[in-house]
Amino acid sequence: MKTKGALIWGTHQDWRVEEIEMGDPVAGEVTVRLAASGLCHSDEHILNGDTPVEEWPMLGGHEGAGVIERVGEGVTRFKVGDHVVISAVPGCGYCPSCLIGHGSLCDEGARAVSGIAMADDTRRVKVGGKEAGMFCLAGTFAPYTTVNQASLVPVPFEMPLEKAALLGCGITTGWHSAFRVADVRPGETVVVVGLGGLGASALLASVAAGAERAIVIDPVPFKQESAGKLGATHTFASMEEALDPIIEMTQGRLADKVILTPGRMEGSFIQPALELTKKLGTLAVIGMGSFAEEDTKLNLAWLTAMQKTIKGAQLGGGSPRGDIPRLVDLYLDGKLPLDDLITSTYKLEEINQGYQDMRDAKNLRGLIEYTDADY
């Protein structure tokens, strides 16, 4: 099938929208006509070199939702016409992580930056006769994509697909970073550092969990204003600025939970975040940084003496197959305001502007919407 897609040909380059050949589904695969794709920061990590790519080009996009148009042999979980979310990590259902409920760590996720299909170890995308990878085996920066059924989560017809697209990565990650990873409890003081897509959903989850104080730290006035609209009780421009007020408002106890969701994680963030964390408290490290960086600023003596916990997690630390349907139910029940998180929508051809808006901190979440003109 000939369609178009946004590809990256190397680090520190713009996305290029070009004609591509999207392969037909083989055994265990389906072709999805996408309604929308999120502009998530994880694709930015490819562009800036934080996430290493072995072979270029790469078809981007890993948050998407749409309607199944074709199914390959042996597809048992889905049929033509089903509405689905494409998860940023497939869930094979059989590896050790999947078997214990941690599909976010599925062994097949190791293919994320190769784009080599699970079914037959080949690639589904070609551009100008050259094979291209599909980031996270998803390739949602194209109106059509061919993926393994292990990457799909069904959603009911009443769920708007342009909202469901956000559940493939960012919203699921942020929401469950509060509920599962940090384990926010009623009456606690929670600090969310960085209000992008992850931080906004972590804030919403902390409020929903009953946090007495939901504090957001972000240097951008627009983000601070948005935090207040989403339920934050306090906002500060930096962790250093927040320290004394948090000491005062908690009578010296500090925050029960701190959730780090910056656009780009750096090792220097750990120590000031731990200084905001109380004795026996938890620091949840959710934002991604460079796979090549190993330096972290950390006072090990205080970590031990105060019995604090540092936890990392990918995609909310659970399983997309279970987590995404629960978030759909929350949205349909009016308890998850996804509409409030979408700041701007774009055409595929405007993808570079969308990412520039993200870098300029103009968006909580940007969204590519596909129309009849794209198919």
Residue pairs with C-beta under 8 A, 6 or more apart in sequence:
1 21
1 22
1 23
1 24
1 31
1 144
2 19
2 20
2 21
2 22
3 19
3 20
3 22
3 142
3 143
3 144
3 375
4 17
4 18
4 19
4 20
4 142
4 143
4 348
4 374
5 17
5 18
5 20
5 22
5 59
5 125
5 127
5 139
5 141
5 142
5 348
6 15
6 16
6 17
6 59
6 60
6 61
6 141
6 142
6 348
6 351
7 15
7 16
7 17
7 18
7 20
7 57
7 58
7 59
7 60
7 127
7 132
7 141
8 15
8 16
8 46
8 47
8 56
8 57
8 58
8 60
9 16
9 56
9 57
10 56
11 46
11 47
11 48
11 49
11 53
12 47
12 48
12 49
13 47
14 352
15 47
15 60
15 141
15 351
15 352
15 355
17 348
17 349
17 351
18 127
18 128
19 127
20 59
20 125
20 126
20 127
20 132
20 142
21 125
21 126
21 127
22 31
22 124
22 125
22 139
22 142
22 144
22 145
22 146
23 123
23 124
23 125
23 126
23 146
24 31
24 70
24 72
24 146
25 31
25 70
25 71
25 72
25 75
25 146
26 72
26 73
26 117
26 119
26 120
27 72
27 73
27 74
27 119
27 120
28 72
28 73
28 74
28 75
28 118
28 119
28 148
28 149
28 150
29 71
29 72
29 75
29 117
29 119
29 146
29 147
29 148
29 149
30 68
30 69
30 70
30 71
30 72
30 75
30 78
30 146
30 147
30 149
30 152
31 68
31 69
31 70
31 71
31 144
31 145
31 146
32 64
32 66
32 67
32 68
32 69
32 84
32 86
32 144
32 145
32 146
32 147
32 152
33 66
33 67
33 68
33 69
33 143
33 144
33 375
34 64
34 65
34 66
34 86
34 140
34 142
34 143
34 144
34 145
34 165
34 370
35 65
35 66
35 67
35 161
35 162
35 165
35 369
35 370
36 64
36 65
36 66
36 161
36 162
36 165
36 367
36 368
36 369
36 370
37 61
37 63
37 64
37 140
37 141
37 165
37 367
37 368
37 370
38 61
38 63
38 64
38 140
38 165
38 166
38 168
38 169
38 170
38 197
38 365
38 366
38 367
38 368
39 346
39 351
39 354
39 355
39 358
39 363
39 365
39 366
39 367
39 368
40 62
40 63
40 88
40 169
40 170
40 197
41 170
41 196
41 197
41 198
41 263
41 264
41 288
41 358
42 51
42 62
42 88
42 135
42 136
42 169
42 288
43 60
43 61
43 62
43 135
43 141
43 355
44 263
44 355
44 358
44 359
45 51
45 264
45 288
45 290
46 53
46 58
46 60
46 113
46 135
47 355
48 264
49 290
50 264
50 288
50 289
50 290
50 291
50 292
51 113
51 288
51 290
51 291
52 113
52 291
52 292
53 113
53 133
54 113
54 114
55 114
55 133
56 132
56 133
57 127
57 130
57 132
57 133
58 113
58 115
58 132
58 133
58 134
58 135
59 115
59 125
59 132
59 133
59 134
59 135
59 139
59 141
59 142
60 135
60 139
60 140
60 141
61 135
61 138
61 139
61 140
61 141
61 142
61 145
61 368
62 86
62 88
62 135
62 136
62 138
62 140
62 168
62 169
63 86
63 88
63 138
63 140
63 165
63 166
63 167
63 168
63 169
63 170
64 85
64 86
64 138
64 140
64 145
64 165
64 168
65 83
65 84
65 85
65 86
65 155
65 161
65 162
65 164
65 165
65 167
65 168
66 83
66 84
66 86
66 161
67 81
67 82
67 83
67 84
67 161
68 78
68 79
68 80
68 81
68 82
68 84
69 80
69 144
70 80
71 78
71 79
71 80
72 119
75 149
76 149
77 149
77 152
77 154
78 84
78 149
78 152
78 154
82 154
83 154
83 155
83 156
83 157
83 159
83 161
83 164
84 152
84 153
84 154
84 155
85 152
85 153
85 155
85 164
85 165
85 167
85 168
85 320
85 324
86 138
86 140
86 145
86 147
86 151
86 152
86 168
87 138
87 151
87 152
87 153
87 168
87 169
87 315
87 320
87 321
87 324
88 112
88 136
88 138
88 168
88 169
88 315
88 320
89 103
89 104
89 105
89 106
89 108
89 109
89 112
89 136
89 314
89 315
89 320
90 106
90 108
90 109
90 118
90 137
90 148
90 150
90 151
91 98
91 103
91 106
91 150
91 151
91 319
91 320
91 321
92 98
92 106
92 107
92 108
92 118
92 150
93 99
93 103
93 150
95 106
95 107
95 108
96 107
97 103
97 104
97 105
97 106
97 107
98 106
98 107
98 319
101 318
101 319
101 322
102 317
102 318
102 319
103 318
103 319
103 320
103 321
103 322
104 313
104 314
104 315
104 316
104 317
104 318
104 319
104 320
105 314
106 150
108 118
108 137
108 150
109 136
111 117
111 118
111 137
112 135
112 136
112 137
113 133
113 135
114 133
115 123
115 124
115 125
115 132
115 133
115 134
115 135
115 137
115 139
116 122
116 123
116 133
117 123
117 124
117 137
117 148
118 137
118 148
118 150
119 148
123 131
123 132
123 133
123 134
124 134
124 139
124 146
125 131
125 132
125 133
125 134
125 139
126 132
134 145
134 147
137 147
137 148
137 151
138 145
138 147
138 151
138 168
139 145
139 146
139 147
140 165
140 168
141 348
141 351
141 368
142 348
143 348
143 370
143 374
143 375
144 375
153 167
153 320
153 321
153 324
153 325
154 325
155 161
155 164
155 324
155 325
155 328
156 328
156 332
158 332
159 328
159 331
159 332
162 345
162 367
162 369
163 331
163 338
163 339
163 342
164 328
165 367
166 197
166 338
166 341
166 342
166 365
166 367
167 324
167 327
167 328
168 320
168 324
169 315
170 196
170 197
170 198
170 201
170 365
171 197
171 201
171 327
171 336
171 338
171 341
172 201
172 315
172 316
172 320
172 323
172 324
172 327
173 198
173 201
173 286
173 313
173 314
173 315
173 316
174 197
174 198
174 199
174 200
174 201
174 202
174 204
174 205
174 261
174 286
174 316
175 201
175 202
175 204
175 205
175 316
175 323
175 327
175 336
176 205
176 313
176 315
176 316
176 317
176 318
176 323
177 198
177 202
177 205
177 259
177 261
177 284
177 286
177 313
177 316
177 317
178 184
178 190
178 202
178 203
178 205
178 206
178 209
178 257
178 259
178 284
179 205
179 209
180 313
180 316
180 317
180 318
181 259
181 284
181 286
181 311
181 313
181 316
181 317
182 190
182 202
182 257
182 258
182 259
182 282
182 284
182 311
183 257
183 282
184 190
184 205
184 206
184 209
184 210
184 211
184 256
184 257
185 209
185 210
185 256
186 209
186 210
186 211
186 212
187 210
187 211
187 212
188 209
188 210
188 211
188 212
188 213
188 255
188 256
188 257
189 211
189 212
189 213
189 215
189 246
189 249
189 250
189 253
189 254
189 255
189 256
189 257
190 206
190 211
190 213
190 214
190 215
190 255
190 256
190 257
190 258
190 259
191 215
191 216
191 217
191 242
191 246
191 255
191 257
191 258
191 259
191 273
191 276
192 199
192 202
192 203
192 206
192 214
192 215
192 216
192 217
192 232
192 259
192 261
193 199
193 217
193 218
193 239
193 258
193 259
193 260
193 261
193 262
193 269
193 273
194 217
194 218
194 260
194 261
194 262
194 263
194 287
195 203
195 216
195 218
195 220
195 223
195 224
195 226
195 227
195 261
195 364
196 261
196 262
196 263
196 358
196 364
196 365
197 341
197 364
197 365
198 261
198 286
198 287
199 216
199 218
199 259
199 261
200 226
200 227
200 230
200 341
200 364
200 365
201 341
202 259
202 261
202 286
203 214
203 216
203 227
203 230
203 231
203 232
204 230
204 231
204 336
204 337
206 214
206 257
206 259
207 214
207 230
207 231
208 335
212 233
213 233
213 234
213 249
213 250
213 255
214 231
214 232
214 233
214 234
215 232
215 233
215 234
215 235
215 236
215 242
215 246
215 255
216 223
216 224
216 227
216 232
216 234
216 235
216 236
217 235
217 236
217 237
217 238
217 239
217 242
218 224
218 227
218 235
218 237
219 237
219 238
220 361
222 361
222 362
223 361
223 364
224 235
224 237
226 364
227 235
228 235
229 340
230 337
230 340
234 242
234 245
234 249
236 242
236 245
239 269
239 272
239 273
239 275
239 276
240 272
242 276
243 272
243 275
243 276
246 254
246 255
246 276
247 254
250 278
253 278
253 279
254 275
254 276
254 277
254 278
254 279
254 281
255 276
255 277
255 278
255 281
256 278
256 281
256 282
257 277
257 281
257 282
257 283
257 284
258 273
258 274
258 276
258 277
258 281
258 282
258 283
258 284
259 284
259 286
260 269
260 270
260 273
260 283
260 284
260 285
260 286
260 287
261 286
261 287
262 269
262 287
263 287
263 358
264 287
264 288
264 289
265 285
265 287
265 288
265 289
266 289
266 293
267 289
267 293
267 294
267 295
267 296
267 297
268 296
268 297
270 283
270 285
270 296
270 297
270 298
270 310
271 297
271 298
271 299
273 283
274 283
274 298
274 299
274 302
274 303
274 308
274 310
277 283
277 308
278 306
278 308
279 306
279 307
279 308
280 306
280 307
280 308
280 309
281 308
281 309
282 308
282 309
282 310
282 311
283 308
283 309
283 310
283 311
284 311
284 312
284 313
285 310
285 311
285 312
285 313
286 312
286 313
302 308
303 310
315 323
316 323
327 336
330 336
331 338
341 364
341 365
342 364
342 365
342 366
342 367
343 357
343 362
343 363
343 364
343 365
343 366
344 354
344 357
344 362
344 363
344 366
344 367
345 366
345 367
345 368
345 369
346 353
346 354
346 366
346 367
346 368
346 369
347 368
347 369
347 371
348 368
348 370
348 374
350 368
351 368
354 363
354 366
354 368
355 366
357 363
357 366
358 366
